[in-house]
Amino acid sequence: MKTSLLSLLFGISILISCNKEDQECIEVQYDQLFKIEAGESYCFEDGNFIAIEALENGFCPCFAYCIWEGEMLMTYEGEFDGNQISGVLGSSPKTNNTLFENKYSVFFGEIVEKNDCTGSDPSPEIMHAYIEINR
């Protein structure tokens, strides 16, 4: 009985210690551009955070004729003002890029692809991008 109780308490302590504060989180500031990469989490001093799950190249492939240039798609999850959020934002200025009840706007800066756009790779993967989150 004593061993089972100790095992249970140990298991609970492991679960409690594995929360978002223990995950590596890059400190960033509102109203300033910061570099994002897929698989990274970014924290603000007020406790809000955003984790970038994926950066997808949704631009018009090179050497193609398109009526719209397309955009990068950022898949994310996080917590803002105590609320869990998740979704997909596009880098186009034509897209409504806001987080949590339109309180936070997202501006996309430079987007960097892993390779040059070529005939054999007309839609290269996104290596990283820069965003700014404004309140």
C-alpha positions in Angstrom: 0.0 0.0 0.0 2.8 2.4 1.0 4.7 1.7 -2.3 1.5 2.3 -4.4 0.9 5.6 -2.6 4.5 6.7 -3.2 4.2 5.8 -6.8 1.0 7.7 -7.2 2.4 10.8 -5.5 5.5 10.6 -7.7 3.4 10.3 -10.8 1.3 13.3 -9.8 4.4 15.4 -9.1 5.7 14.6 -12.6 2.4 15.6 -14.2 2.3 18.9 -12.2 5.9 19.7 -13.1 5.3 19.2 -16.8 3.5 22.4 -17.7 4.1 25.3 -20.1 6.4 27.1 -17.7 8.8 24.2 -17.9 8.8 24.1 -21.7 11.5 26.2 -23.5 9.9 29.5 -24.4 11.6 32.3 -26.2 10.9 35.7 -24.5 9.5 38.3 -27.0 7.9 41.7 -26.7 4.7 43.2 -28.1 5.0 45.8 -30.8 8.4 44.5 -32.0 9.3 42.1 -34.9 10.6 38.7 -33.7 11.7 35.7 -35.7 9.5 32.6 -35.6 10.1 29.0 -36.6 7.9 26.0 -36.6 8.1 24.0 -33.4 9.0 27.0 -31.2 7.1 28.8 -28.4 7.2 32.5 -27.8 6.3 34.1 -24.4 5.3 37.6 -23.4 6.1 39.1 -20.0 2.3 39.2 -19.2 2.1 35.4 -19.4 0.6 35.2 -22.9 2.3 32.8 -25.3 2.1 31.5 -28.8 3.5 28.2 -30.1 4.1 28.0 -33.9 3.1 24.5 -35.1 3.7 25.0 -38.8 4.7 27.6 -41.5 3.3 26.6 -44.8 4.2 28.0 -48.2 0.9 29.0 -49.7 2.5 31.4 -52.2 2.0 31.1 -56.0 4.6 28.6 -57.2 7.5 30.1 -59.1 7.1 30.0 -62.9 3.3 29.8 -62.6 0.9 32.5 -63.7 -1.4 33.3 -60.7 -4.1 36.0 -60.2 -3.0 36.2 -56.5 0.5 35.9 -55.0 -0.7 33.7 -52.2 0.6 33.8 -48.6 2.4 32.0 -45.9 0.1 30.1 -43.5 1.0 30.1 -39.9 -0.6 27.4 -37.7 -0.5 28.2 -34.0 -1.8 27.5 -30.6 -1.3 29.4 -27.4 -2.9 31.3 -24.5 -3.9 35.0 -24.4 -5.6 36.6 -21.5 -6.1 33.2 -19.8 -7.9 31.7 -22.9 -6.6 28.9 -25.0 -6.4 29.8 -28.7 -5.5 28.0 -31.9 -5.9 28.6 -35.6 -4.3 29.5 -38.9 -3.3 33.0 -39.9 -2.2 34.1 -43.4 0.5 36.6 -44.1 -1.4 38.5 -46.7 -2.5 42.0 -45.7 -5.9 41.1 -47.1 -6.4 38.6 -44.3 -7.9 39.4 -40.9 -4.8 38.7 -38.8 -6.0 39.0 -35.2 -5.7 36.8 -32.1 -8.2 36.4 -29.3 -11.3 38.5 -29.8 -9.5 40.9 -32.1 -7.5 42.3 -29.2 -4.1 41.4 -30.7 -3.1 42.1 -34.3 -0.4 40.2 -36.1 1.8 41.8 -38.7 4.0 39.6 -40.9 7.4 40.8 -41.9 10.1 39.0 -43.9 9.5 35.4 -44.8 12.5 33.3 -45.6 12.3 30.1 -47.6 14.8 27.2 -47.1 15.8 27.0 -50.8 15.6 29.2 -53.8 12.5 28.8 -55.9 13.3 26.5 -58.9 11.5 24.4 -61.5 12.3 21.3 -59.4 11.1 23.0 -56.2 8.5 25.6 -57.1 7.2 26.0 -53.6 10.1 25.7 -51.1 9.5 25.1 -47.4 9.5 28.2 -45.1 12.6 28.3 -42.9 11.5 31.1 -40.7 9.5 34.4 -40.7 9.2 37.6 -38.7 6.0 38.7 -37.0 4.9 41.5 -34.7 2.1 41.1 -32.3 0.4 44.4 -31.3 -2.1 45.0 -28.5 
